[in-house]
Each structure stands twice: as structure tokens, then as C-alpha cells.
Amino acid sequence: MNLELSHFSSAVLFAVFASVVFGITQRNSSREMIRYGLYCFAMFVGGVIVAGWVMWILRR
Amino acid sequence: MANSPTKTEEQPKAATAPAPITTMSVVVPALAWFIPGAGHLIQKRWVRGVLLMVSVVAMFILGLAMQGHVYKPNGGDILDILGFVGDVGAGGLYILARANDWGQAAIAHATADYGSKYLIVAGLLNFLAVADAYHIAIGKKS
């Protein structure tokens, strides 16, 4: 099996799995877990988009 | 408030007191390392256990599918040593991958490099799951 994902889809999948684990392990109540998981996901994906634009600007 | 100074003096002692060694506090981390998510499942945290298992196993399988590299025990380059430490966190999945000689192809394209990172992070996330399962076992977390 040879899976070829784009950089963005790899980063989004990574963000999903890492956020789930971070949410469960770093907070105590279910509500806090969901909130923190979503926060981590937003930070991961937001970081990817910001880094992408920074690299685009640096290349210009 | 004559009692308040006594209470504040007692609090640090209680906070630093070592957790009692119970069967669960030994079995849970070992099981959680060997089978991702099992540390939570054995303590009846069904949803958390399943989510952790799916996340770690999916990351590991995707890493292998992307032709990621599975690191062997080594004493060479520091990044290779750290790669091994990350990979070994996946427990049974790592043993299975090594036994079948998976993830030994040369990294020839960017996707394979992402795959290597997926494998390492799957192991590191499982270390977090192990610590969380241990905290539940000793009563530090509900």
C-alpha cells in the first residue's frame, strides 16, 4: 500500500489525531476536553495556513 | 481562624505524598503502552479509550502506508535515537512493525518523510495516553 497525501491533507489529518489525544489527556471534564481539542485543531490548522502564507511572502 | 495555618502547612505534604502502588497502577501503564487506548478501556473509560486507540492506531497505519521509516534501536545520530524513542511509544504496533520488517524502505519522497513523522508522533501521543491512564489509575484524574 502506498498512500500519497498532499502536504495540507497530511497536516489536517495530523491535527485531527493530535487534537483528539491532546483534548482527552490534558483536560478533566468532557466539555473541557471537547473545547481544548477544538482549540488545538484550530491552532494546528491555523498555524499551517499562517506558515504557508509566510513562506509564500518570503519566496516573493 | 486558628486552624488555617495548620491546614496550609499540611497541604504541601499531601500534594507531594507518593501515590500508593496498586495492581492497577502497574498493569494499566504497561497495558496502555502495549495496546493504545487499552489503559482507558480497562478502567471503563470507553469513549476516551476508543478515541485514543483510533487516533494512535490510525496515525501509525497511515505512517506505514505513506512509506514512513520505522527506526531500530541505535546509538548513532541523535535524531535517529529520538526517532526510535518516539516509535517505541506505539508499543505493540512498533513490535508488530519490526517483526514484519515494515517501514524499512529508503525515504525517497516527501510523503515518506511525513509518514516517518506520523509514526514518531503516534508513539509520542501514546506516551501521553499512558500517563493519562496512569493518572486515572491512581485517582489523580477522574
N, CA and C atoms of all chains as a GROMACS GRO file, in nm:
protein
  606
    1MET      N    1   0.085  -0.120   0.000
    1MET     CA    2   0.000   0.000   0.000
    1MET      C    3   0.088   0.126   0.000
    2ASN      N    4   0.060   0.216  -0.092
    2ASN     CA    5   0.137   0.340  -0.096
    2ASN      C    6   0.042   0.459  -0.100
    3LEU      N    7   0.033   0.528   0.011
    3LEU     CA    8  -0.060   0.641   0.023
    3LEU      C    9   0.017   0.770  -0.001
    4GLU      N   10  -0.032   0.851  -0.094
    4GLU     CA   11   0.035   0.979  -0.120
    4GLU      C   12  -0.060   1.094  -0.091
    5LEU      N   13  -0.043   1.157   0.023
    5LEU     CA   14  -0.127   1.270   0.061
    5LEU      C   15  -0.055   1.400   0.031
    6SER      N   16  -0.132   1.505   0.008
    6SER     CA   17  -0.069   1.636  -0.010
    6SER      C   18  -0.020   1.686   0.125
    7HIS      N   19   0.062   1.789   0.123
    7HIS     CA   20   0.114   1.845   0.248
    7HIS      C   21  -0.001   1.892   0.336
    8PHE      N   22  -0.099   1.959   0.274
    8PHE     CA   23  -0.210   2.014   0.354
    8PHE      C   24  -0.297   1.904   0.414
    9SER      N   25  -0.332   1.803   0.334
    9SER     CA   26  -0.417   1.697   0.388
    9SER      C   27  -0.343   1.617   0.496
   10SER      N   28  -0.211   1.600   0.478
   10SER     CA   29  -0.131   1.534   0.583
   10SER      C   30  -0.137   1.615   0.713
   11ALA      N   31  -0.125   1.748   0.700
   11ALA     CA   32  -0.124   1.834   0.818
   11ALA      C   33  -0.261   1.834   0.886
   12VAL      N   34  -0.368   1.832   0.807
   12VAL     CA   35  -0.503   1.833   0.866
   12VAL      C   36  -0.530   1.701   0.939
   13LEU      N   37  -0.492   1.589   0.876
   13LEU     CA   38  -0.511   1.459   0.943
   13LEU      C   39  -0.430   1.453   1.072
   14PHE      N   40  -0.306   1.500   1.064
   14PHE     CA   41  -0.220   1.507   1.183
   14PHE      C   42  -0.289   1.588   1.293
   15ALA      N   43  -0.346   1.703   1.254
   15ALA     CA   44  -0.412   1.792   1.351
   15ALA      C   45  -0.531   1.723   1.416
   16VAL      N   46  -0.608   1.648   1.336
   16VAL     CA   47  -0.725   1.578   1.390
   16VAL      C   48  -0.683   1.480   1.499
   17PHE      N   49  -0.588   1.393   1.467
   17PHE     CA   50  -0.549   1.289   1.563
   17PHE      C   51  -0.480   1.347   1.687
   18ALA      N   52  -0.390   1.442   1.664
   18ALA     CA   53  -0.318   1.502   1.777
   18ALA      C   54  -0.414   1.579   1.867
   19SER      N   55  -0.512   1.648   1.807
   19SER     CA   56  -0.608   1.725   1.887
   19SER      C   57  -0.695   1.635   1.973
   20VAL      N   58  -0.735   1.521   1.917
   20VAL     CA   59  -0.817   1.426   1.995
   20VAL      C   60  -0.739   1.381   2.118
   21VAL      N   61  -0.613   1.342   2.099
   21VAL     CA   62  -0.532   1.293   2.212
   21VAL      C   63  -0.503   1.406   2.311
   22PHE      N   64  -0.469   1.524   2.260
   22PHE     CA   65  -0.443   1.638   2.350
   22PHE      C   66  -0.567   1.671   2.433
   23GLY      N   67  -0.682   1.674   2.367
   23GLY     CA   68  -0.806   1.708   2.438
   23GLY      C   69  -0.835   1.610   2.550
   24ILE      N   70  -0.822   1.480   2.520
   24ILE     CA   71  -0.853   1.378   2.621
   24ILE      C   72  -0.753   1.379   2.736
   25THR      N   73  -0.626   1.395   2.703
   25THR     CA   74  -0.523   1.378   2.807
   25THR      C   75  -0.494   1.505   2.888
   26GLN      N   76  -0.526   1.621   2.832
   26GLN     CA   77  -0.485   1.744   2.900
   26GLN      C   78  -0.596   1.814   2.978
   27ARG      N   79  -0.719   1.763   2.972
   27ARG     CA   80  -0.830   1.825   3.043
   27ARG      C   81  -0.908   1.720   3.122
   28ASN      N   82  -0.989   1.766   3.218
   28ASN     CA   83  -1.058   1.673   3.308
   28ASN      C   84  -1.203   1.641   3.271
   29SER      N   85  -1.282   1.743   3.244
   29SER     CA   86  -1.423   1.716   3.214
   29SER      C   87  -1.445   1.701   3.063
   30SER      N   88  -1.554   1.633   3.027
   30SER     CA   89  -1.584   1.609   2.885
   30SER      C   90  -1.596   1.740   2.807
   31ARG      N   91  -1.663   1.836   2.866
   31ARG     CA   92  -1.683   1.965   2.798
   31ARG      C   93  -1.548   2.034   2.772
   32GLU      N   94  -1.461   2.033   2.874
   32GLU     CA   95  -1.328   2.095   2.858
   32GLU      C   96  -1.245   2.020   2.755
   33MET      N   97  -1.260   1.887   2.752
   33MET     CA   98  -1.185   1.807   2.654
   33MET      C   99  -1.222   1.846   2.512
   34ILE      N  100  -1.354   1.859   2.487
   34ILE     CA  101  -1.400   1.895   2.352
   34ILE      C  102  -1.352   2.036   2.316
   35ARG      N  103  -1.366   2.128   2.410
   35ARG     CA  104  -1.323   2.266   2.384
   35ARG      C  105  -1.174   2.274   2.355
   36TYR      N  106  -1.095   2.203   2.436
   36TYR     CA  107  -0.950   2.208   2.417
   36TYR      C  108  -0.907   2.137   2.288
   37GLY      N  109  -0.977   2.026   2.257
   37GLY     CA  110  -0.948   1.955   2.132
   37GLY      C  111  -0.973   2.044   2.012
   38LEU      N  112  -1.087   2.115   2.014
   38LEU     CA  113  -1.119   2.206   1.903
   38LEU      C  114  -1.020   2.321   1.896
   39TYR      N  115  -0.981   2.370   2.013
   39TYR     CA  116  -0.882   2.480   2.018
   39TYR      C  117  -0.750   2.434   1.956
   40CYS      N  118  -0.705   2.313   1.995
   40CYS     CA  119  -0.578   2.260   1.940
   40CYS      C  120  -0.588   2.243   1.788
   41PHE      N  121  -0.704   2.190   1.742
   41PHE     CA  122  -0.723   2.170   1.598
   41PHE      C  123  -0.715   2.304   1.524
   42ALA      N  124  -0.782   2.403   1.579
   42ALA     CA  125  -0.780   2.536   1.516
   42ALA      C  126  -0.638   2.593   1.513
   43MET      N  127  -0.564   2.573   1.622
   43MET     CA  128  -0.426   2.624   1.628
   43MET      C  129  -0.336   2.552   1.528
   44PHE      N  130  -0.352   2.418   1.519
   44PHE     CA  131  -0.271   2.340   1.423
   44PHE      C  132  -0.298   2.387   1.280
   45VAL      N  133  -0.426   2.389   1.242
   45VAL     CA  134  -0.461   2.423   1.104
   45VAL      C  135  -0.431   2.570   1.077
   46GLY      N  136  -0.463   2.656   1.174
   46GLY     CA  137  -0.431   2.799   1.159
   46GLY      C  138  -0.281   2.820   1.144
   47GLY      N  139  -0.204   2.747   1.221
   47GLY     CA  140  -0.057   2.756   1.213
   47GLY      C  141  -0.006   2.715   1.076
   48VAL      N  142  -0.066   2.610   1.020
   48VAL     CA  143  -0.027   2.564   0.886
   48VAL      C  144  -0.056   2.672   0.782
   49ILE      N  145  -0.175   2.730   0.791
   49ILE     CA  146  -0.214   2.833   0.692
   49ILE      C  147  -0.124   2.957   0.705
   50VAL      N  148  -0.101   3.001   0.829
   50VAL     CA  149  -0.014   3.118   0.852
   50VAL      C  150   0.128   3.089   0.802
   51ALA      N  151   0.180   2.971   0.837
   51ALA     CA  152   0.317   2.935   0.793
   51ALA      C  153   0.325   2.930   0.641
   52GLY      N  154   0.217   2.879   0.578
   52GLY     CA  155   0.213   2.873   0.432
   52GLY      C  156   0.222   3.012   0.370
   53TRP      N  157   0.143   3.106   0.425
   53TRP     CA  158   0.147   3.242   0.373
   53TRP      C  159   0.282   3.309   0.401
   54VAL      N  160   0.340   3.284   0.516
   54VAL     CA  161   0.474   3.342   0.548
   54VAL      C  162   0.577   3.291   0.447
   55MET      N  163   0.572   3.161   0.418
   55MET     CA  164   0.668   3.107   0.320
   55MET      C  165   0.645   3.165   0.180
   56TRP      N  166   0.515   3.187   0.147
   56TRP     CA  167   0.481   3.246   0.016
   56TRP      C  168   0.537   3.388   0.008
   57ILE      N  169   0.524   3.465   0.118
   57ILE     CA  170   0.575   3.603   0.119
   57ILE      C  171   0.727   3.603   0.110
   58LEU      N  172   0.791   3.513   0.185
   58LEU     CA  173   0.939   3.506   0.183
   58LEU      C  174   0.992   3.469   0.045
   59ARG      N  175   0.914   3.391  -0.029
   59ARG     CA  176   0.960   3.347  -0.162
   59ARG      C  177   0.951   3.459  -0.266
   60ARG      N  178   0.865   3.559  -0.238
   60ARG     CA  179   0.845   3.669  -0.333
   60ARG      C  180   0.968   3.761  -0.338
   61MET      N  181  -0.932   3.257   6.304
   61MET     CA  182  -0.906   3.138   6.222
   61MET      C  183  -0.778   3.069   6.270
   62ALA      N  184  -0.790   3.006   6.387
   62ALA     CA  185  -0.673   2.943   6.447
   62ALA      C  186  -0.629   2.820   6.370
   63ASN      N  187  -0.724   2.757   6.297
   63ASN     CA  188  -0.689   2.632   6.228
   63ASN      C  189  -0.622   2.654   6.092
   64SER      N  190  -0.638   2.773   6.033
   64SER     CA  191  -0.590   2.792   5.896
   64SER      C  192  -0.440   2.771   5.876
   65PRO      N  193  -0.350   2.815   5.968
   65PRO     CA  194  -0.208   2.788   5.945
   65PRO      C  195  -0.175   2.639   5.942
   66THR      N  196  -0.243   2.561   6.026
   66THR     CA  197  -0.218   2.417   6.030
   66THR      C  198  -0.257   2.354   5.896
   67LYS      N  199  -0.371   2.399   5.843
   67LYS     CA  200  -0.419   2.343   5.715
   67LYS      C  201  -0.321   2.373   5.602
   68THR      N  202  -0.272   2.497   5.600
   68THR     CA  203  -0.180   2.533   5.490
   68THR      C  204  -0.047   2.460   5.502
   69GLU      N  205  -0.010   2.427   5.624
   69GLU     CA  206   0.115   2.351   5.641
   69GLU      C  207   0.098   2.206   5.595
   70GLU      N  208  -0.023   2.154   5.612
   70GLU     CA  209  -0.047   2.014   5.576
   70GLU      C  210  -0.062   1.994   5.426
   71GLN      N  211  -0.109   2.098   5.354
   71GLN     CA  212  -0.137   2.082   5.212
   71GLN      C  213  -0.018   2.041   5.128
   72PRO      N  214   0.102   2.104   5.142
   72PRO     CA  215   0.215   2.060   5.060
   72PRO      C  216   0.254   1.915   5.083
   73LYS      N  217   0.242   1.868   5.207
   73LYS     CA  218   0.276   1.729   5.237
   73LYS      C  219   0.184   1.634   5.162
   74ALA      N  220   0.053   1.669   5.163
   74ALA     CA  221  -0.045   1.585   5.094
   74ALA      C  222  -0.021   1.587   4.943
   75ALA      N  223   0.019   1.704   4.891
   75ALA     CA  224   0.040   1.715   4.747
   75ALA      C  225   0.163   1.637   4.701
   76THR      N  226   0.264   1.626   4.786
   76THR     CA  227   0.386   1.557   4.746
   76THR      C  228   0.388   1.410   4.789
   77ALA      N  229   0.285   1.366   4.856
   77ALA     CA  230   0.281   1.227   4.902
   77ALA      C  231   0.278   1.133   4.780
   78PRO      N  232   0.364   1.029   4.780
   78PRO     CA  233   0.366   0.938   4.664
   78PRO      C  234   0.237   0.858   4.655
   79ALA      N  235   0.197   0.830   4.529
   79ALA     CA  236   0.074   0.752   4.509
   79ALA      C  237   0.099   0.608   4.553
   80PRO      N  238   0.002   0.545   4.617
   80PRO     CA  239   0.021   0.406   4.660
   80PRO      C  240   0.036   0.313   4.539
   81ILE      N  241   0.125   0.214   4.551
   81ILE     CA  242   0.144   0.120   4.440
   81ILE      C  243   0.036   0.012   4.449
   82THR      N  244  -0.052   0.013   4.350
   82THR     CA  245  -0.157  -0.088   4.344
   82THR      C  246  -0.137  -0.171   4.217
   83THR      N  247  -0.212  -0.279   4.207
   83THR     CA  248  -0.203  -0.362   4.087
   83THR      C  249  -0.237  -0.281   3.963
   84MET      N  250  -0.344  -0.202   3.975
   84MET     CA  251  -0.387  -0.121   3.860
   84MET      C  252  -0.283  -0.017   3.820
   85SER      N  253  -0.215   0.041   3.919
   85SER     CA  254  -0.116   0.144   3.885
   85SER      C  255   0.006   0.087   3.813
   86VAL      N  256   0.024  -0.044   3.817
   86VAL     CA  257   0.134  -0.109   3.745
   86VAL      C  258   0.084  -0.168   3.612
   87VAL      N  259  -0.031  -0.233   3.619
   87VAL     CA  260  -0.084  -0.302   3.500
   87VAL      C  261  -0.131  -0.201   3.394
   88VAL      N  262  -0.199  -0.096   3.440
   88VAL     CA  263  -0.259   0.000   3.345
   88VAL      C  264  -0.156   0.065   3.252
   89PRO      N  265  -0.045   0.122   3.305
   89PRO     CA  266   0.052   0.184   3.212
   89PRO      C  267   0.113   0.083   3.114
   90ALA      N  268   0.141  -0.039   3.164
   90ALA     CA  269   0.200  -0.141   3.076
   90ALA      C  270   0.103  -0.178   2.964
   91LEU      N  271  -0.023  -0.198   3.001
   91LEU     CA  272  -0.124  -0.234   2.901
   91LEU      C  273  -0.150  -0.118   2.805
   92ALA      N  274  -0.154   0.004   2.862
   92ALA     CA  275  -0.180   0.123   2.779
   92ALA      C  276  -0.068   0.143   2.677
   93TRP      N  277   0.055   0.110   2.716
   93TRP     CA  278   0.167   0.121   2.621
   93TRP      C  279   0.156   0.014   2.513
   94PHE      N  280   0.128  -0.109   2.556
   94PHE     CA  281   0.128  -0.222   2.462
   94PHE      C  282   0.012  -0.212   2.362
   95ILE      N  283  -0.107  -0.179   2.412
   95ILE     CA  284  -0.224  -0.164   2.324
   95ILE      C  285  -0.278  -0.022   2.345
   96PRO      N  286  -0.255   0.069   2.248
   96PRO     CA  287  -0.301   0.208   2.265
   96PRO      C  288  -0.450   0.214   2.299
   97GLY      N  289  -0.484   0.290   2.403
   97GLY     CA  290  -0.624   0.306   2.443
   97GLY      C  291  -0.672   0.203   2.544
   98ALA      N  292  -0.600   0.091   2.556
   98ALA     CA  293  -0.646  -0.017   2.644
   98ALA      C  294  -0.639   0.022   2.792
   99GLY      N  295  -0.550   0.114   2.826
   99GLY     CA  296  -0.540   0.160   2.964
   99GLY      C  297  -0.666   0.230   3.010
  100HIS      N  298  -0.732   0.300   2.916
  100HIS     CA  299  -0.858   0.365   2.948
  100HIS      C  300  -0.973   0.264   2.943
  101LEU      N  301  -0.967   0.175   2.845
  101LEU     CA  302  -1.076   0.078   2.831
  101LEU      C  303  -1.085  -0.013   2.954
  102ILE      N  304  -0.971  -0.056   3.007
  102ILE     CA  305  -0.972  -0.145   3.124
  102ILE      C  306  -1.028  -0.074   3.248
  103GLN      N  307  -1.024   0.059   3.245
  103GLN     CA  308  -1.081   0.136   3.357
  103GLN      C  309  -1.221   0.190   3.324
  104LYS      N  310  -1.280   0.130   3.221
  104LYS     CA  311  -1.418   0.160   3.180
  104LYS      C  312  -1.437   0.303   3.132
  105ARG      N  313  -1.332   0.362   3.077
  105ARG     CA  314  -1.347   0.492   3.010
  105ARG      C  315  -1.359   0.460   2.861
  106TRP      N  316  -1.478   0.410   2.824
  106TRP     CA  317  -1.496   0.351   2.692
  106TRP      C  318  -1.473   0.450   2.578
  107VAL      N  319  -1.538   0.565   2.586
  107VAL     CA  320  -1.530   0.661   2.474
  107VAL      C  321  -1.387   0.712   2.458
  108ARG      N  322  -1.326   0.751   2.571
  108ARG     CA  323  -1.189   0.802   2.566
  108ARG      C  324  -1.093   0.695   2.514
  109GLY      N  325  -1.113   0.572   2.561
  109GLY     CA  326  -1.026   0.462   2.518
  109GLY      C  327  -1.035   0.437   2.369
  110VAL      N  328  -1.158   0.434   2.318
  110VAL     CA  329  -1.177   0.408   2.175
  110VAL      C  330  -1.118   0.523   2.093
  111LEU      N  331  -1.143   0.647   2.136
  111LEU     CA  332  -1.089   0.762   2.061
  111LEU      C  333  -0.936   0.761   2.059
  112LEU      N  334  -0.875   0.728   2.173
  112LEU     CA  335  -0.728   0.723   2.179
  112LEU      C  336  -0.676   0.610   2.090
  113MET      N  337  -0.744   0.495   2.099
  113MET     CA  338  -0.700   0.380   2.018
  113MET      C  339  -0.709   0.413   1.870
  114VAL      N  340  -0.822   0.467   1.828
  114VAL     CA  341  -0.841   0.500   1.686
  114VAL      C  342  -0.736   0.602   1.641
  115SER      N  343  -0.713   0.705   1.723
  115SER     CA  344  -0.619   0.810   1.684
  115SER      C  345  -0.476   0.755   1.668
  116VAL      N  346  -0.429   0.683   1.769
  116VAL     CA  347  -0.290   0.634   1.764
  116VAL      C  348  -0.273   0.527   1.656
  117VAL      N  349  -0.367   0.431   1.650
  117VAL     CA  350  -0.355   0.323   1.551
  117VAL      C  351  -0.366   0.380   1.409
  118ALA      N  352  -0.459   0.473   1.388
  118ALA     CA  353  -0.476   0.532   1.255
  118ALA      C  354  -0.350   0.608   1.213
  119MET      N  355  -0.292   0.683   1.306
  119MET     CA  356  -0.168   0.756   1.273
  119MET      C  357  -0.056   0.660   1.236
  120PHE      N  358  -0.046   0.552   1.312
  120PHE     CA  359   0.061   0.455   1.286
  120PHE      C  360   0.042   0.388   1.149
  121ILE      N  361  -0.083   0.345   1.122
  121ILE     CA  362  -0.112   0.278   0.994
  121ILE      C  363  -0.090   0.375   0.877
  122LEU      N  364  -0.137   0.499   0.893
  122LEU     CA  365  -0.116   0.598   0.786
  122LEU      C  366   0.033   0.622   0.763
  123GLY      N  367   0.109   0.627   0.873
  123GLY     CA  368   0.255   0.645   0.862
  123GLY      C  369   0.318   0.533   0.782
  124LEU      N  370   0.275   0.410   0.809
  124LEU     CA  371   0.329   0.296   0.733
  124LEU      C  372   0.283   0.301   0.588
  125ALA      N  373   0.155   0.339   0.567
  125ALA     CA  374   0.102   0.346   0.430
  125ALA      C  375   0.173   0.454   0.348
  126MET      N  376   0.224   0.556   0.417
  126MET     CA  377   0.296   0.663   0.347
  126MET      C  378   0.444   0.630   0.331
  127GLN      N  379   0.479   0.503   0.355
  127GLN     CA  380   0.618   0.453   0.341
  127GLN      C  381   0.712   0.519   0.441
  128GLY      N  382   0.659   0.549   0.560
  128GLY     CA  383   0.744   0.608   0.665
  128GLY      C  384   0.848   0.510   0.716
  129HIS      N  385   0.951   0.565   0.780
  129HIS     CA  386   1.062   0.482   0.828
  129HIS      C  387   1.039   0.441   0.974
  130VAL      N  388   1.053   0.312   1.002
  130VAL     CA  389   1.044   0.262   1.140
  130VAL      C  390   1.187   0.249   1.193
  131TYR      N  391   1.220   0.329   1.295
  131TYR     CA  392   1.357   0.332   1.347
  131TYR      C  393   1.387   0.210   1.432
  132LYS      N  394   1.510   0.160   1.420
  132LYS     CA  395   1.558   0.050   1.503
  132LYS      C  396   1.635   0.108   1.621
  133PRO      N  397   1.656   0.027   1.727
  133PRO     CA  398   1.742   0.076   1.837
  133PRO      C  399   1.880   0.108   1.782
  134ASN      N  400   1.933   0.224   1.816
  134ASN     CA  401   2.063   0.263   1.758
  134ASN      C  402   2.135   0.357   1.853
  135GLY      N  403   2.262   0.369   1.833
  135GLY     CA  404   2.343   0.458   1.916
  135GLY      C  405   2.417   0.559   1.832
  136GLY      N  406   2.361   0.592   1.718
  136GLY     CA  407   2.429   0.682   1.625
  136GLY      C  408   2.383   0.826   1.635
  137ASP      N  409   2.325   0.874   1.526
  137ASP     CA  410   2.279   1.013   1.517
  137ASP      C  411   2.169   1.039   1.620
  138ILE      N  412   2.173   1.158   1.683
  138ILE     CA  413   2.075   1.191   1.789
  138ILE      C  414   1.932   1.188   1.735
  139LEU      N  415   1.913   1.231   1.610
  139LEU     CA  416   1.777   1.230   1.554
  139LEU      C  417   1.727   1.087   1.533
  140ASP      N  418   1.819   0.996   1.500
  140ASP     CA  419   1.779   0.855   1.486
  140ASP      C  420   1.742   0.796   1.622
  141ILE      N  421   1.818   0.835   1.726
  141ILE     CA  422   1.787   0.786   1.862
  141ILE      C  423   1.650   0.837   1.905
  142LEU      N  424   1.625   0.967   1.883
  142LEU     CA  425   1.496   1.025   1.920
  142LEU      C  426   1.383   0.965   1.836
  143GLY      N  427   1.412   0.935   1.711
  143GLY     CA  428   1.313   0.869   1.625
  143GLY      C  429   1.274   0.733   1.681
  144PHE      N  430   1.373   0.661   1.730
  144PHE     CA  431   1.346   0.530   1.791
  144PHE      C  432   1.261   0.547   1.918
  145VAL      N  433   1.298   0.646   2.001
  145VAL     CA  434   1.222   0.670   2.126
  145VAL      C  435   1.076   0.701   2.094
  146GLY      N  436   1.054   0.783   1.992
  146GLY     CA  437   0.916   0.813   1.951
  146GLY      C  438   0.844   0.690   1.901
  147ASP      N  439   0.908   0.617   1.811
  147ASP     CA  440   0.845   0.498   1.751
  147ASP      C  441   0.807   0.394   1.856
  148VAL      N  442   0.897   0.372   1.953
  148VAL     CA  443   0.876   0.264   2.050
  148VAL      C  444   0.757   0.294   2.142
  149GLY      N  445   0.715   0.421   2.147
  149GLY     CA  446   0.598   0.456   2.227
  149GLY      C  447   0.471   0.390   2.179
  150ALA      N  448   0.469   0.350   2.053
  150ALA     CA  449   0.348   0.286   1.998
  150ALA      C  450   0.330   0.143   2.049
  151GLY      N  451   0.424   0.092   2.125
  151GLY     CA  452   0.411  -0.038   2.193
  151GLY      C  453   0.397  -0.156   2.099
  152GLY      N  454   0.283  -0.223   2.107
  152GLY     CA  455   0.259  -0.344   2.027
  152GLY      C  456   0.265  -0.317   1.878
  153LEU      N  457   0.223  -0.199   1.837
  153LEU     CA  458   0.227  -0.164   1.694
  153LEU      C  459   0.371  -0.160   1.645
  154TYR      N  460   0.459  -0.105   1.730
  154TYR     CA  461   0.601  -0.099   1.692
  154TYR      C  462   0.660  -0.239   1.683
  155ILE      N  463   0.628  -0.323   1.782
  155ILE     CA  464   0.679  -0.461   1.782
  155ILE      C  465   0.630  -0.534   1.657
  156LEU      N  466   0.502  -0.515   1.623
  156LEU     CA  467   0.444  -0.578   1.504
  156LEU      C  468   0.515  -0.531   1.377
  157ALA      N  469   0.540  -0.401   1.370
  157ALA     CA  470   0.607  -0.344   1.252
  157ALA      C  471   0.750  -0.399   1.238
  158ARG      N  472   0.821  -0.408   1.350
  158ARG     CA  473   0.957  -0.460   1.347
  158ARG      C  474   0.958  -0.608   1.311
  159ALA      N  475   0.862  -0.682   1.368
  159ALA     CA  476   0.856  -0.828   1.343
  159ALA      C  477   0.832  -0.856   1.196
  160ASN      N  478   0.754  -0.772   1.130
  160ASN     CA  479   0.723  -0.791   0.988
  160ASN      C  480   0.816  -0.714   0.896
  161ASP      N  481   0.912  -0.645   0.956
  161ASP     CA  482   1.009  -0.567   0.879
  161ASP      C  483   0.943  -0.457   0.796
  162TRP      N  484   0.836  -0.398   0.851
  162TRP     CA  485   0.769  -0.288   0.781
  162TRP      C  486   0.847  -0.159   0.804
  163GLY      N  487   0.835  -0.067   0.710
  163GLY     CA  488   0.894   0.065   0.726
  163GLY      C  489   1.045   0.068   0.715
  164GLN      N  490   1.100  -0.018   0.632
  164GLN     CA  491   1.246  -0.023   0.617
  164GLN      C  492   1.293   0.027   0.480
  165ALA      N  493   1.199   0.072   0.396
  165ALA     CA  494   1.238   0.121   0.264
  165ALA      C  495   1.304   0.258   0.278
  166ALA      N  496   1.387   0.292   0.180
  166ALA     CA  497   1.453   0.423   0.181
  166ALA      C  498   1.350   0.533   0.160
  167ILE      N  499   1.369   0.646   0.231
  167ILE     CA  500   1.276   0.759   0.216
  167ILE      C  501   1.311   0.832   0.087
  168ALA      N  502   1.223   0.815  -0.015
  168ALA     CA  503   1.257   0.867  -0.148
  168ALA      C  504   1.175   0.990  -0.186
  169HIS      N  505   1.068   1.019  -0.110
  169HIS     CA  506   0.985   1.135  -0.145
  169HIS      C  507   0.930   1.199  -0.019
  170ALA      N  508   0.872   1.320  -0.037
  170ALA     CA  509   0.826   1.398   0.080
  170ALA      C  510   0.721   1.324   0.161
  171THR      N  511   0.630   1.252   0.093
  171THR     CA  512   0.524   1.182   0.164
  171THR      C  513   0.580   1.081   0.262
  172ALA      N  514   0.690   1.016   0.223
  172ALA     CA  515   0.752   0.917   0.313
  172ALA      C  516   0.807   0.986   0.438
  173ASP      N  517   0.854   1.108   0.421
  173ASP     CA  518   0.905   1.182   0.537
  173ASP      C  519   0.789   1.218   0.630
  174TYR      N  520   0.675   1.257   0.572
  174TYR     CA  521   0.556   1.281   0.655
  174TYR      C  522   0.519   1.152   0.729
  175GLY      N  523   0.529   1.041   0.658
  175GLY     CA  524   0.496   0.911   0.717
  175GLY      C  525   0.583   0.880   0.838
  176SER      N  526   0.713   0.910   0.828
  176SER     CA  527   0.804   0.889   0.942
  176SER      C  528   0.760   0.972   1.062
  177LYS      N  529   0.720   1.096   1.034
  177LYS     CA  530   0.675   1.184   1.144
  177LYS      C  531   0.544   1.133   1.204
  178TYR      N  532   0.456   1.081   1.121
  178TYR     CA  533   0.331   1.022   1.172
  178TYR      C  534   0.364   0.906   1.268
  179LEU      N  535   0.459   0.821   1.229
  179LEU     CA  536   0.494   0.706   1.313
  179LEU      C  537   0.550   0.752   1.447
  180ILE      N  538   0.639   0.850   1.442
  180ILE     CA  539   0.700   0.901   1.566
  180ILE      C  540   0.594   0.964   1.656
  181VAL      N  541   0.509   1.048   1.596
  181VAL     CA  542   0.409   1.119   1.677
  181VAL      C  543   0.303   1.022   1.731
  182ALA      N  544   0.271   0.917   1.656
  182ALA     CA  545   0.178   0.816   1.709
  182ALA      C  546   0.233   0.760   1.840
  183GLY      N  547   0.362   0.731   1.842
  183GLY     CA  548   0.426   0.680   1.965
  183GLY      C  549   0.425   0.783   2.076
  184LEU      N  550   0.456   0.907   2.043
  184LEU     CA  551   0.460   1.012   2.146
  184LEU      C  552   0.320   1.039   2.202
  185LEU      N  553   0.220   1.037   2.116
  185LEU     CA  554   0.082   1.055   2.164
  185LEU      C  555   0.043   0.940   2.256
  186ASN      N  556   0.091   0.820   2.223
  186ASN     CA  557   0.060   0.706   2.310
  186ASN      C  558   0.125   0.721   2.447
  187PHE      N  559   0.242   0.785   2.452
  187PHE     CA  560   0.305   0.813   2.583
  187PHE      C  561   0.212   0.903   2.667
  188LEU      N  562   0.150   1.002   2.601
  188LEU     CA  563   0.055   1.089   2.672
  188LEU      C  564  -0.064   1.009   2.722
  189ALA      N  565  -0.111   0.917   2.637
  189ALA     CA  566  -0.226   0.832   2.676
  189ALA      C  567  -0.188   0.742   2.794
  190VAL      N  568  -0.064   0.693   2.794
  190VAL     CA  569  -0.016   0.608   2.905
  190VAL      C  570  -0.017   0.689   3.036
  191ALA      N  571   0.037   0.810   3.030
  191ALA     CA  572   0.042   0.895   3.151
  191ALA      C  573  -0.098   0.927   3.200
  192ASP      N  574  -0.190   0.952   3.106
  192ASP     CA  575  -0.329   0.983   3.144
  192ASP      C  576  -0.396   0.862   3.210
  193ALA      N  577  -0.374   0.745   3.151
  193ALA     CA  578  -0.433   0.622   3.208
  193ALA      C  579  -0.378   0.597   3.348
  194TYR      N  580  -0.248   0.625   3.367
  194TYR     CA  581  -0.187   0.608   3.500
  194TYR      C  582  -0.249   0.704   3.601
  195HIS      N  583  -0.270   0.828   3.559
  195HIS     CA  584  -0.331   0.926   3.650
  195HIS      C  585  -0.473   0.884   3.691
  196ILE      N  586  -0.545   0.823   3.599
  196ILE     CA  587  -0.679   0.773   3.633
  196ILE      C  588  -0.665   0.657   3.732
  197ALA      N  589  -0.567   0.570   3.708
  197ALA     CA  590  -0.548   0.452   3.793
  197ALA      C  591  -0.513   0.489   3.937
  198ILE      N  592  -0.439   0.598   3.956
  198ILE     CA  593  -0.400   0.637   4.093
  198ILE      C  594  -0.499   0.737   4.154
  199GLY      N  595  -0.604   0.768   4.079
  199GLY     CA  596  -0.709   0.855   4.131
  199GLY      C  597  -0.680   1.004   4.120
  200LYS      N  598  -0.577   1.039   4.044
  200LYS     CA  599  -0.543   1.180   4.028
  200LYS      C  600  -0.637   1.248   3.928
  201LYS      N  601  -0.698   1.167   3.842
  201LYS     CA  602  -0.791   1.219   3.741
  201LYS      C  603  -0.913   1.128   3.737
  202SER      N  604  -1.028   1.183   3.707
  202SER     CA  605  -1.150   1.100   3.706
  202SER      C  606  -1.170   1.033   3.570
   0.00000   0.00000   0.00000
